[in-house]
Amino acid sequence: MTGGDDLGTVVALTEPPRRVVSLVPSLTEAVAATCPERLLAATEWCTHPKDLAVERVRGTKNPDVRRIIELAPDLVLCNKEENRRIDVDRLRNAGIPVWVTRIETVDEALASLARLCTVALRTGIPPWLTAAESVWAPPPPTPPRNAVIPIWRNPWMVVGRNTFTGDLAGRLGLRLVHADRPDRYPRLTQDELTAGIDLAVLPDEPYVFTRTDGPDAFPGTPVALVEGRSLTWYGPSLVTARETLTRQLAQAFLP
């Protein structure tokens, strides 16, 4: 059987894959929640579920391609943004099917995950995905708050245009003030960082912002410390992300 991934690449599978390697944390969690017995290996960044006991093949940007080839998986899962084209090509050249996702909005995430489960894994739509679709169906609160979401410090880098996190933030009632810049993750000066915002949202990944590292850059502005996984992952975490982030954002405005 064959099916096209998010980039339209036809991935030929003679039967449902039984040995899956995931190089994307969100997709690792999705497979673990849907058909855990199929998951063969994952990256060091694949931290959920917390009891995940599979072989680790280094990181998303530097996977151990030689070891993955030795494992002879039926399918490797990648993402256009998180993984490198050269690694995808090396795996495909070794005869290993690779399924690549492209996700820049919540709707794309839901559609991509449905395609992965039904076309690639052949499991049907799992209950957690149905629940996630229901959670994110209601409209965002209004009026929107002008916000900034840094992802790195020294230099400051923030979430910009055409990103999954930016779209998710919009559904939470946030308007990212730097979303009109050409870069998807703009680098900013300190003055640019704090201009025109009503709220600073500081996640704990990829940069680990804490109460003592981050809020100091936003004197006089409400700061929300939030769970990075809820803000940036697009697997089963979508089921709880809206409630978790709404609560954490509200805490920024408590006396």
KERO-383970 format. One record per residue: x, y, z of N, C-alpha, C in turn. Coordinates in steps of 0.05 Angstrom, whole numbers, padded with zeros to 5 digits. Layout:
residues N
X / Y / Z / X / Y / Z / X / Y / Z
...
This chain:
residues 255
00017 / -00024 / 00000 / 00000 / 00000 / 00000 / 00018 / 00025 / 00000
00007 / 00046 / -00011 / 00023 / 00071 / -00012 / 00006 / 00094 / -00002
00019 / 00115 / 00005 / 00005 / 00139 / 00014 / 00024 / 00163 / 00014
00013 / 00187 / 00011 / 00030 / 00210 / 00010 / 00032 / 00224 / 00037
00057 / 00232 / 00044 / 00060 / 00247 / 00070 / 00052 / 00276 / 00066
00059 / 00293 / 00085 / 00049 / 00321 / 00084 / 00062 / 00336 / 00061
00085 / 00327 / 00051 / 00098 / 00341 / 00029 / 00090 / 00328 / 00002
00072 / 00309 / 00003 / 00063 / 00296 / -00022 / 00080 / 00274 / -00032
00100 / 00267 / -00016 / 00118 / 00245 / -00024 / 00104 / 00218 / -00019
00104 / 00201 / -00039 / 00091 / 00175 / -00037 / 00109 / 00157 / -00020
00099 / 00146 / 00001 / 00114 / 00128 / 00018 / 00102 / 00100 / 00015
00118 / 00082 / 00003 / 00109 / 00055 / -00003 / 00113 / 00037 / 00021
00091 / 00024 / 00030 / 00092 / 00006 / 00052 / 00077 / -00019 / 00044
00089 / -00042 / 00046 / 00076 / -00067 / 00037 / 00055 / -00076 / 00058
00058 / -00067 / 00083 / 00040 / -00074 / 00104 / 00042 / -00053 / 00125
00023 / -00052 / 00145 / 00026 / -00032 / 00166 / 00053 / -00034 / 00180
00067 / -00012 / 00184 / 00094 / -00013 / 00196 / 00093 / -00023 / 00224
00111 / -00041 / 00231 / 00112 / -00053 / 00257 / 00137 / -00044 / 00273
00156 / -00032 / 00258 / 00181 / -00023 / 00271 / 00185 / 00006 / 00262
00177 / 00025 / 00281 / 00177 / 00053 / 00274 / 00198 / 00068 / 00291
00213 / 00085 / 00277 / 00232 / 00103 / 00290 / 00221 / 00131 / 00287
00219 / 00146 / 00308 / 00209 / 00173 / 00308 / 00232 / 00193 / 00315
00236 / 00213 / 00297 / 00256 / 00233 / 00302 / 00243 / 00260 / 00309
00218 / 00259 / 00319 / 00202 / 00283 / 00326 / 00188 / 00278 / 00353
00194 / 00293 / 00374 / 00182 / 00288 / 00400 / 00152 / 00286 / 00399
00138 / 00304 / 00385 / 00109 / 00304 / 00384 / 00099 / 00278 / 00371
00112 / 00269 / 00350 / 00104 / 00245 / 00337 / 00111 / 00220 / 00353
00132 / 00221 / 00367 / 00139 / 00199 / 00385 / 00117 / 00195 / 00406
00108 / 00217 / 00418 / 00086 / 00215 / 00437 / 00060 / 00205 / 00424
00056 / 00214 / 00399 / 00032 / 00205 / 00385 / 00032 / 00175 / 00380
00055 / 00164 / 00371 / 00056 / 00136 / 00367 / 00054 / 00120 / 00393
00067 / 00131 / 00414 / 00067 / 00117 / 00440 / 00038 / 00116 / 00451
00022 / 00136 / 00444 / -00006 / 00137 / 00455 / -00025 / 00121 / 00437
-00016 / 00113 / 00414 / -00033 / 00100 / 00394 / -00026 / 00071 / 00390
-00001 / 00065 / 00386 / 00008 / 00037 / 00381 / 00036 / 00035 / 00392
00039 / 00035 / 00419 / 00066 / 00036 / 00431 / 00083 / 00012 / 00424
00071 / -00011 / 00419 / 00087 / -00035 / 00413 / 00103 / -00032 / 00387
00096 / -00012 / 00370 / 00110 / -00009 / 00345 / 00135 / 00009 / 00347
00137 / 00024 / 00368 / 00158 / 00044 / 00371 / 00184 / 00031 / 00377
00203 / 00034 / 00359 / 00229 / 00020 / 00361 / 00251 / 00038 / 00373
00251 / 00063 / 00365 / 00272 / 00082 / 00374 / 00262 / 00110 / 00371
00275 / 00129 / 00385 / 00268 / 00157 / 00385 / 00292 / 00174 / 00392
00289 / 00200 / 00392 / 00311 / 00218 / 00398 / 00313 / 00222 / 00428
00336 / 00234 / 00436 / 00339 / 00241 / 00464 / 00320 / 00263 / 00473
00309 / 00278 / 00454 / 00290 / 00300 / 00460 / 00262 / 00289 / 00464
00257 / 00264 / 00458 / 00231 / 00252 / 00461 / 00226 / 00245 / 00490
00216 / 00264 / 00505 / 00214 / 00261 / 00534 / 00187 / 00252 / 00544
00168 / 00248 / 00526 / 00141 / 00239 / 00533 / 00132 / 00216 / 00515
00118 / 00196 / 00526 / 00112 / 00193 / 00555 / 00137 / 00190 / 00571
00135 / 00197 / 00597 / 00159 / 00197 / 00614 / 00171 / 00170 / 00618
00155 / 00149 / 00615 / 00165 / 00122 / 00619 / 00173 / 00109 / 00593
00177 / 00125 / 00572 / 00184 / 00114 / 00546 / 00211 / 00099 / 00547
00210 / 00073 / 00540 / 00234 / 00057 / 00542 / 00240 / 00045 / 00515
00253 / 00062 / 00498 / 00262 / 00053 / 00471 / 00290 / 00062 / 00467
00303 / 00051 / 00447 / 00331 / 00059 / 00441 / 00331 / 00089 / 00432
00352 / 00103 / 00440 / 00355 / 00131 / 00432 / 00376 / 00134 / 00410
00369 / 00150 / 00390 / 00387 / 00153 / 00367 / 00395 / 00182 / 00363
00406 / 00193 / 00385 / 00415 / 00221 / 00387 / 00392 / 00241 / 00383
00397 / 00264 / 00370 / 00378 / 00286 / 00370 / 00363 / 00289 / 00343
00346 / 00310 / 00343 / 00330 / 00315 / 00319 / 00348 / 00326 / 00296
00368 / 00341 / 00303 / 00385 / 00354 / 00283 / 00410 / 00337 / 00277
00416 / 00317 / 00294 / 00440 / 00301 / 00289 / 00434 / 00271 / 00295
00414 / 00260 / 00283 / 00407 / 00232 / 00288 / 00429 / 00214 / 00280
00431 / 00191 / 00293 / 00451 / 00171 / 00286 / 00439 / 00155 / 00263
00443 / 00165 / 00239 / 00432 / 00153 / 00215 / 00442 / 00125 / 00211
00468 / 00121 / 00216 / 00479 / 00094 / 00213 / 00465 / 00074 / 00231
00460 / 00081 / 00256 / 00447 / 00063 / 00274 / 00418 / 00059 / 00266
00405 / 00079 / 00256 / 00377 / 00076 / 00247 / 00375 / 00056 / 00224
00394 / 00058 / 00206 / 00395 / 00039 / 00184 / 00400 / 00011 / 00194
00417 / 00008 / 00214 / 00422 / -00019 / 00225 / 00397 / -00030 / 00238
00380 / -00013 / 00249 / 00356 / -00023 / 00262 / 00335 / -00033 / 00242
00338 / -00025 / 00217 / 00321 / -00033 / 00195 / 00291 / -00028 / 00202
00284 / -00004 / 00208 / 00256 / 00002 / 00213 / 00239 / 00000 / 00188
00213 / -00004 / 00192 / 00194 / -00004 / 00170 / 00187 / 00025 / 00162
00190 / 00043 / 00181 / 00183 / 00071 / 00176 / 00198 / 00089 / 00195
00207 / 00112 / 00185 / 00219 / 00133 / 00202 / 00201 / 00158 / 00199
00195 / 00171 / 00222 / 00178 / 00194 / 00222 / 00196 / 00219 / 00226
00191 / 00239 / 00209 / 00207 / 00264 / 00210 / 00188 / 00288 / 00207
00199 / 00312 / 00211 / 00184 / 00336 / 00207 / 00201 / 00356 / 00192
00189 / 00371 / 00173 / 00204 / 00389 / 00156 / 00220 / 00409 / 00171
00209 / 00420 / 00193 / 00223 / 00441 / 00208 / 00243 / 00429 / 00227
00236 / 00407 / 00240 / 00253 / 00397 / 00261 / 00277 / 00380 / 00252
00274 / 00368 / 00229 / 00295 / 00349 / 00219 / 00308 / 00360 / 00193
00332 / 00350 / 00187 / 00347 / 00360 / 00164 / 00341 / 00344 / 00139
00340 / 00357 / 00117 / 00335 / 00344 / 00091 / 00356 / 00323 / 00086
00381 / 00329 / 00092 / 00403 / 00311 / 00087 / 00399 / 00284 / 00101
00388 / 00284 / 00125 / 00384 / 00259 / 00140 / 00361 / 00244 / 00128
00340 / 00258 / 00119 / 00318 / 00245 / 00106 / 00328 / 00231 / 00080
00344 / 00246 / 00065 / 00355 / 00234 / 00040 / 00372 / 00210 / 00045
00389 / 00211 / 00065 / 00407 / 00189 / 00071 / 00391 / 00164 / 00078
00370 / 00167 / 00094 / 00353 / 00145 / 00101 / 00339 / 00133 / 00077
00327 / 00151 / 00060 / 00313 / 00141 / 00037 / 00332 / 00127 / 00017
00357 / 00138 / 00015 / 00376 / 00126 / -00003 / 00384 / 00098 / 00007
00381 / 00093 / 00033 / 00386 / 00067 / 00044 / 00362 / 00048 / 00042
00341 / 00058 / 00029 / 00318 / 00041 / 00025 / 00297 / 00041 / 00047
00300 / 00060 / 00065 / 00282 / 00061 / 00088 / 00259 / 00082 / 00082
00234 / 00074 / 00085 / 00212 / 00093 / 00081 / 00213 / 00115 / 00102
00209 / 00140 / 00094 / 00209 / 00162 / 00112 / 00183 / 00178 / 00107
00169 / 00184 / 00129 / 00144 / 00200 / 00128 / 00151 / 00227 / 00140
00147 / 00248 / 00124 / 00153 / 00275 / 00133 / 00128 / 00292 / 00138
00126 / 00304 / 00161 / 00103 / 00321 / 00167 / 00111 / 00350 / 00163
00091 / 00367 / 00158 / 00095 / 00396 / 00156 / 00071 / 00409 / 00171
00078 / 00422 / 00193 / 00057 / 00432 / 00211 / 00062 / 00461 / 00219
00045 / 00479 / 00211 / 00048 / 00507 / 00218 / 00023 / 00519 / 00231
00002 / 00503 / 00233 / -00022 / 00512 / 00247 / -00034 / 00489 / 00262
-00053 / 00496 / 00280 / -00066 / 00475 / 00295 / -00082 / 00457 / 00276
-00096 / 00469 / 00257 / -00112 / 00453 / 00238 / -00094 / 00434 / 00222
-00070 / 00444 / 00214 / -00051 / 00427 / 00200 / -00042 / 00404 / 00217
-00038 / 00410 / 00243 / -00029 / 00389 / 00262 / -00050 / 00367 / 00263
-00075 / 00375 / 00267 / -00097 / 00355 / 00269 / -00099 / 00339 / 00243
-00098 / 00352 / 00220 / -00100 / 00338 / 00195 / -00076 / 00320 / 00190
-00052 / 00330 / 00197 / -00027 / 00314 / 00194 / -00028 / 00289 / 00211
-00036 / 00292 / 00236 / -00037 / 00270 / 00255 / -00058 / 00249 / 00245
-00080 / 00259 / 00235 / -00100 / 00240 / 00224 / -00089 / 00225 / 00200
-00075 / 00239 / 00183 / -00062 / 00226 / 00160 / -00042 / 00205 / 00168
-00025 / 00212 / 00188 / -00005 / 00194 / 00198 / -00018 / 00169 / 00209
-00039 / 00172 / 00225 / -00052 / 00149 / 00237 / -00067 / 00131 / 00218
-00081 / 00143 / 00199 / -00098 / 00128 / 00181 / -00083 / 00117 / 00156
-00065 / 00134 / 00145 / -00051 / 00126 / 00120 / -00025 / 00112 / 00126
-00008 / 00123 / 00144 / 00018 / 00111 / 00149 / 00017 / 00088 / 00168
00005 / 00093 / 00192 / 00005 / 00072 / 00213 / -00018 / 00053 / 00210
-00040 / 00061 / 00196 / -00063 / 00044 / 00192 / -00076 / 00036 / 00218
-00079 / 00055 / 00237 / -00091 / 00049 / 00262 / -00120 / 00060 / 00264
-00128 / 00077 / 00246 / -00152 / 00092 / 00249 / -00148 / 00116 / 00267
-00168 / 00132 / 00270 / -00166 / 00156 / 00286 / -00166 / 00149 / 00316
-00146 / 00155 / 00331 / -00145 / 00147 / 00360 / -00163 / 00166 / 00376
-00172 / 00157 / 00399 / -00190 / 00174 / 00416 / -00177 / 00200 / 00424
-00151 / 00200 / 00430 / -00138 / 00225 / 00438 / -00139 / 00246 / 00416
-00138 / 00238 / 00391 / -00139 / 00258 / 00369 / -00168 / 00269 / 00366
-00187 / 00252 / 00370 / -00215 / 00262 / 00369 / -00220 / 00282 / 00392
-00209 / 00276 / 00416 / -00211 / 00294 / 00438 / -00197 / 00321 / 00433
-00173 / 00320 / 00420 / -00159 / 00344 / 00414 / -00174 / 00362 / 00395
-00187 / 00350 / 00375 / -00202 / 00366 / 00356 / -00225 / 00380 / 00370
-00238 / 00367 / 00389 / -00259 / 00379 / 00405 / -00250 / 00402 / 00422
-00226 / 00398 / 00435 / -00215 / 00418 / 00453 / -00209 / 00444 / 00438
-00200 / 00442 / 00413 / -00191 / 00466 / 00399 / -00212 / 00477 / 00380
-00236 / 00466 / 00380 / -00258 / 00475 / 00363 / -00269 / 00503 / 00371
-00272 / 00509 / 00397 / -00284 / 00535 / 00404 / -00267 / 00559 / 00395
-00279 / 00582 / 00390 / -00264 / 00606 / 00381 / -00246 / 00617 / 00404
-00227 / 00633 / 00397 / -00209 / 00645 / 00417 / -00224 / 00666 / 00433
-00215 / 00672 / 00458 / -00227 / 00694 / 00473 / -00220 / 00721 / 00460
-00237 / 00740 / 00465 / -00233 / 00767 / 00454 / -00236 / 00787 / 00477
-00224 / 00812 / 00474 / -00207 / 00820 / 00453 / -00179 / 00807 / 00456
-00163 / 00806 / 00435 / -00136 / 00794 / 00437 / -00117 / 00812 / 00453
-00098 / 00799 / 00466 / -00077 / 00814 / 00480 / -00051 / 00814 / 00463
-00038 / 00837 / 00461 / -00013 / 00839 / 00447 / 00009 / 00825 / 00464
00023 / 00806 / 00451 / 00041 / 00790 / 00467 / 00066 / 00784 / 00451
00087 / 00775 / 00466 / 00111 / 00766 / 00454 / 00118 / 00739 / 00467
00128 / 00720 / 00451 / 00136 / 00694 / 00461 / 00165 / 00689 / 00454
00184 / 00695 / 00472 / 00212 / 00689 / 00467 / 00217 / 00659 / 00468
00235 / 00650 / 00451 / 00244 / 00622 / 00452 / 00273 / 00620 / 00458
00288 / 00643 / 00459 / 00316 / 00642 / 00465 / 00324 / 00669 / 00476
00346 / 00669 / 00491 / 00357 / 00693 / 00503 / 00387 / 00695 / 00497
00397 / 00718 / 00491 / 00426 / 00722 / 00484 / 00434 / 00706 / 00459
00423 / 00713 / 00436 / 00406 / 00736 / 00430 / 00377 / 00729 / 00434
00360 / 00750 / 00437 / 00332 / 00746 / 00440 / 00320 / 00736 / 00413
00306 / 00714 / 00413 / 00291 / 00704 / 00390 / 00263 / 00699 / 00399
00244 / 00706 / 00381 / 00216 / 00703 / 00389 / 00200 / 00689 / 00367
00176 / 00679 / 00374 / 00159 / 00666 / 00355 / 00147 / 00687 / 00336
00148 / 00682 / 00310 / 00138 / 00700 / 00290 / 00117 / 00688 / 00273
00119 / 00693 / 00247 / 00098 / 00686 / 00228 / 00100 / 00656 / 00220
00077 / 00646 / 00212 / 00075 / 00619 / 00200 / 00087 / 00598 / 00217
00080 / 00598 / 00243 / 00089 / 00577 / 00261 / 00066 / 00564 / 00275
00069 / 00539 / 00282 / 00048 / 00525 / 00298 / 00043 / 00539 / 00324
00065 / 00547 / 00338 / 00062 / 00561 / 00364 / 00047 / 00587 / 00361
00053 / 00602 / 00339 / 00039 / 00627 / 00335 / 00009 / 00623 / 00330
00002 / 00603 / 00315 / -00026 / 00598 / 00310 / -00040 / 00589 / 00336
-00027 / 00572 / 00351 / -00038 / 00563 / 00376 / -00042 / 00586 / 00395
-00023 / 00604 / 00396 / -00025 / 00628 / 00413 / -00049 / 00645 / 00405
-00054 / 00648 / 00379 / -00077 / 00663 / 00370 / -00103 / 00651 / 00379
-00104 / 00624 / 00381 / -00128 / 00611 / 00391 / -00132 / 00614 / 00421
-00111 / 00623 / 00434 / -00112 / 00629 / 00463 / -00118 / 00658 / 00468
-00122 / 00674 / 00446 / -00128 / 00702 / 00450 / -00104 / 00720 / 00450
-00082 / 00711 / 00439 / -00057 / 00728 / 00438 / -00052 / 00737 / 00409
-00044 / 00762 / 00407 / -00035 / 00772 / 00381 / -00005 / 00777 / 00383
00011 / 00762 / 00368 / 00039 / 00765 / 00370 / 00048 / 00790 / 00354
00060 / 00809 / 00368 / 00066 / 00835 / 00357 / 00088 / 00833 / 00335
00103 / 00812 / 00335 / 00125 / 00810 / 00315 / 00118 / 00790 / 00292
00093 / 00783 / 00290 / 00085 / 00764 / 00269 / 00085 / 00776 / 00241
00088 / 00803 / 00239 / 00089 / 00816 / 00213 / 00118 / 00818 / 00202
00137 / 00809 / 00217 / 00165 / 00809 / 00208 / 00169 / 00786 / 00188
00189 / 00789 / 00170 / 00193 / 00768 / 00150 / 00203 / 00741 / 00161
00218 / 00742 / 00183 / 00229 / 00717 / 00194 / 00209 / 00703 / 00211
00210 / 00676 / 00211 / 00191 / 00660 / 00227 / 00199 / 00662 / 00256
00225 / 00666 / 00262 / 00234 / 00668 / 00289 / 00253 / 00692 / 00290
00242 / 00717 / 00291 / 00259 / 00741 / 00290 / 00278 / 00744 / 00313
00301 / 00756 / 00308 / 00320 / 00764 / 00329 / 00314 / 00793 / 00335
00313 / 00800 / 00361 / 00305 / 00826 / 00370 / 00325 / 00839 / 00389
00325 / 00866 / 00388 / 00340 / 00880 / 00409 / 00322 / 00881 / 00434
00334 / 00890 / 00456 / 00318 / 00892 / 00481 / 00295 / 00911 / 00478
00300 / 00933 / 00465 / 00278 / 00953 / 00461 / 00256 / 00942 / 00443
00263 / 00928 / 00422 / 00243 / 00915 / 00405 / 00227 / 00894 / 00420
00240 / 00880 / 00437 / 00228 / 00858 / 00452 / 00204 / 00867 / 00469
00206 / 00890 / 00481 / 00186 / 00899 / 00500 / 00167 / 00920 / 00489
00171 / 00928 / 00464 / 00154 / 00949 / 00453 / 00126 / 00939 / 00446
00106 / 00953 / 00455 / 00078 / 00948 / 00447 / 00065 / 00923 / 00457
00075 / 00912 / 00479 / 00064 / 00887 / 00489 / 00048 / 00890 / 00514
00028 / 00874 / 00518 / 00012 / 00873 / 00542 / 00019 / 00849 / 00559
00034 / 00830 / 00547 / 00040 / 00805 / 00561 / 00065 / 00792 / 00548
00083 / 00782 / 00565 / 00105 / 00766 / 00556 / 00100 / 00737 / 00565
00102 / 00719 / 00546 / 00097 / 00690 / 00551 / 00124 / 00676 / 00549
00133 / 00664 / 00571 / 00159 / 00652 / 00573 / 00156 / 00622 / 00577
00162 / 00606 / 00556 / 00161 / 00576 / 00559 / 00186 / 00565 / 00572
00185 / 00540 / 00580 / 00208 / 00527 / 00592 / 00224 / 00510 / 00572
00218 / 00513 / 00546 / 00234 / 00501 / 00525 / 00228 / 00516 / 00499
00247 / 00518 / 00480 / 00274 / 00506 / 00482 / 00293 / 00520 / 00502
00290 / 00546 / 00506 / 00305 / 00559 / 00527 / 00289 / 00555 / 00553
00303 / 00549 / 00575 / 00289 / 00544 / 00600 / 00286 / 00570 / 00615
00264 / 00585 / 00609 / 00258 / 00609 / 00624 / 00247 / 00601 / 00652
00255 / 00616 / 00672 / 00246 / 00611 / 00700 / 00239 / 00637 / 00713
00230 / 00636 / 00738 / 00223 / 00660 / 00752 / 00246 / 00679 / 00756
00271 / 00668 / 00755 / 00294 / 00685 / 00759 / 00310 / 00689 / 00733
00300 / 00679 / 00711 / 00314 / 00682 / 00685 / 00293 / 00687 / 00664
00288 / 00712 / 00658 / 00268 / 00719 / 00637 / 00250 / 00742 / 00645
00236 / 00740 / 00667 / 00218 / 00761 / 00675 / 00232 / 00788 / 00680
00258 / 00786 / 00687 / 00273 / 00811 / 00692 / 00276 / 00828 / 00667
00272 / 00817 / 00644 / 00274 / 00833 / 00619 / 00248 / 00848 / 00613
00227 / 00844 / 00629 / 00201 / 00856 / 00623 / 00190 / 00871 / 00647
00205 / 00891 / 00657 / 00196 / 00906 / 00680 / 00169 / 00921 / 00675
00150 / 00918 / 00693 / 00125 / 00931 / 00690 / 00105 / 00917 / 00671
00113 / 00895 / 00660 / 00095 / 00880 / 00642 / 00088 / 00853 / 00654
00063 / 00845 / 00653 / 00056 / 00818 / 00663 / 00071 / 00796 / 00648
00080 / 00776 / 00662 / 00095 / 00754 / 00651 / 00082 / 00728 / 00658
00078 / 00711 / 00638 / 00067 / 00684 / 00643 / 00088 / 00664 / 00637
00094 / 00648 / 00658 / 00113 / 00625 / 00654 / 00096 / 00601 / 00647
00101 / 00589 / 00624 / 00083 / 00568 / 00614 / 00099 / 00543 / 00607
00084 / 00521 / 00605 / 00096 / 00495 / 00597 / 00102 / 00495 / 00568
00128 / 00492 / 00561 / 00135 / 00493 / 00533 / 00123 / 00471 / 00516
00120 / 00448 / 00528 / 00108 / 00425 / 00513 / 00079 / 00432 / 00505
00064 / 00444 / 00522 / 00037 / 00452 / 00515 / 00036 / 00472 / 00493
00056 / 00489 / 00492 / 00057 / 00511 / 00473 / 00068 / 00503 / 00445
00085 / 00483 / 00445 / 00100 / 00477 / 00420 / 00096 / 00448 / 00409
00087 / 00430 / 00426 / 00083 / 00402 / 00416 / 00055 / 00399 / 00404
00052 / 00381 / 00385 / 00026 / 00379 / 00371 / 00016 / 00350 / 00370
00023 / 00334 / 00390 / 00013 / 00307 / 00392 / -00009 / 00306 / 00413
-00010 / 00284 / 00430 / -00030 / 00282 / 00450 / -00031 / 00305 / 00470
-00009 / 00320 / 00472 / -00009 / 00343 / 00490 / -00031 / 00363 / 00483
-00040 / 00362 / 00458 / -00062 / 00381 / 00450 / -00087 / 00377 / 00466
-00091 / 00353 / 00477 / -00115 / 00348 / 00493 / -00116 / 00365 / 00518
-00093 / 00370 / 00531 / -00092 / 00385 / 00556 / -00081 / 00413 / 00553
-00069 / 00419 / 00529 / -00054 / 00444 / 00526 / -00071 / 00468 / 00530
-00095 / 00468 / 00519 / -00112 / 00492 / 00521 / -00119 / 00500 / 00550
-00127 / 00480 / 00565 / -00133 / 00485 / 00593 / -00108 / 00493 / 00609
-00086 / 00480 / 00604 / -00061 / 00486 / 00619 / -00052 / 00514 / 00613
-00051 / 00521 / 00587 / -00040 / 00547 / 00579 / -00059 / 00570 / 00587
-00085 / 00565 / 00585 / -00105 / 00586 / 00593 / -00101 / 00592 / 00623
-00097 / 00572 / 00639 / -00093 / 00576 / 00668 / -00067 / 00591 / 00673
-00045 / 00583 / 00659 / -00019 / 00595 / 00664 / -00019 / 00624 / 00654
-00033 / 00630 / 00632 / -00034 / 00658 / 00622 / -00050 / 00675 / 00642
-00071 / 00664 / 00653 / -00087 / 00680 / 00672 / -00072 / 00687 / 00697
-00053 / 00669 / 00705 / -00038 / 00674 / 00730 / -00020 / 00699 / 00727
-00014 / 00707 / 00703 / 00003 / 00731 / 00699 / -00011 / 00756 / 00708
-00038 / 00756 / 00709 / -00053 / 00779 / 00715 / -00065 / 00779 / 00744
-00058 / 00758 / 00759 / -00067 / 00757 / 00787 / -00051 / 00777 / 00804
-00064 / 00788 / 00824 / -00050 / 00808 / 00841 / -00028 / 00794 / 00858
